[in-house]
């Protein structure tokens, strides 16, 4: 089945945790944020379809690979409950 065709517009929850309970989440100084945030931002800037399941799969691969770059080990915990769903990605603007 086509994964995109099965995607709903509602009814799902995506939970992402940076590391397992027995690991420490890596927060390198040069990134300005942790590896989970870096992985999510990388996904948002990619051409990958913006579905919860695609983000889940991306983080599960990208975060451990990024941790290896810093000579660390980190395993994200990811859960998708209910239906896969699309989400909109917009740009943030500030007024002033």
HUCOR-V123170 format. One record per backbone hydrogen bond with DSSP energy under -1.0 kcal/mol. NH is the residue of the N-H (numbers start at 1). CO is the residue of the C=O. E is the energy in kcal/mol with one decimal. If there is no record, write none. Layout:
# HUCOR-V123170
NH_CO_E ; NH_CO_E
This chain:
# HUCOR-V123170
6_2_-1.2 ; 7_4_-1.4 ; 8_84_-2.0 ; 13_81_-2.4 ; 15_79_-2.8 ; 17_77_-2.7 ; 23_20_-1.7 ; 32_28_-1.1 ; 35_26_-1.5 ; 38_34_-2.0 ; 39_35_-2.4 ; 40_36_-2.5 ; 41_37_-2.7 ; 42_38_-2.2 ; 43_39_-2.2 ; 44_40_-2.5 ; 45_41_-1.5 ; 46_43_-1.6 ; 51_49_-1.9 ; 52_85_-2.5 ; 55_51_-2.2 ; 56_52_-2.6 ; 57_53_-2.7 ; 58_54_-2.3 ; 59_55_-2.7 ; 60_56_-2.1 ; 62_58_-3.4 ; 63_59_-1.8 ; 65_61_-1.5 ; 66_62_-2.6 ; 67_63_-2.4 ; 68_64_-1.9 ; 69_65_-1.3 ; 71_68_-2.0 ; 72_67_-2.5 ; 77_17_-1.9 ; 79_15_-2.3 ; 81_13_-2.9 ; 83_11_-1.4 ; 87_50_-2.1
